[in-house]
């Protein structure tokens, strides 16, 4: 019987909250977060004003 040892190294973990430019996972996470904030803001404007988002800003 042979004695083999397996060396286990810790994975390199990147900071998922870091602000990175370009097509990176970090940029896509921030893009999604900002899109959720914008969608929530538009929904709250419609809820409290009783008008659609574009009508509220006078575009339509």
N, C-alpha and C positions, 0 to 999 in steps of 0.2 A: 504494500500500500504506500502510495506516495503522499507526501505532505505538501499540499499546495495552499498558498495563502493568497487571498484576494484583497487587494488594496482598494479601499473605498474612499473616494474623495468627495468632499461636499460640493454640491452644484453651485455654480456662479449665479447668484441671484441679483438681478437688476432691480433697481428701485422703480416700481410700477407707477409711482406718483411723480417721478422726475419729469421736468418739462424738456422734451426733446423735439427738435424740428425734423421734418421729413416724414416719410412713411414708416413710422416705427410703432410698435404696440403702445408705447406711452402716449404718442400723439393721438392715436385713435381712442384711447381711454379718455383723454381730455376732450376730444371732439364729442364723444358720446355724452359726457357730463354736461358740457355746455349746451348741447342740443336738448337734453332733458330739462335744463333750467329754462331755455327759451320756450319749449313746449308748455311747461307749467305756467310761465308768465302769460302766454297767449290764452291758455285755458282760464286763468284767473281773471284776465281782462274781460273775456266773454261772459264769465259767470257774474262778475260784479257790475258790469256796465249794461248788460242786456243786449249788447251789439256785437256783431262779428269783429274780428281783429282788424280787418281792412276798413270797415265802416267806422270803427273807433278812431283810427288815425286819419280818416277823411280821404282815403284813397278811392273808395267806391262811393 
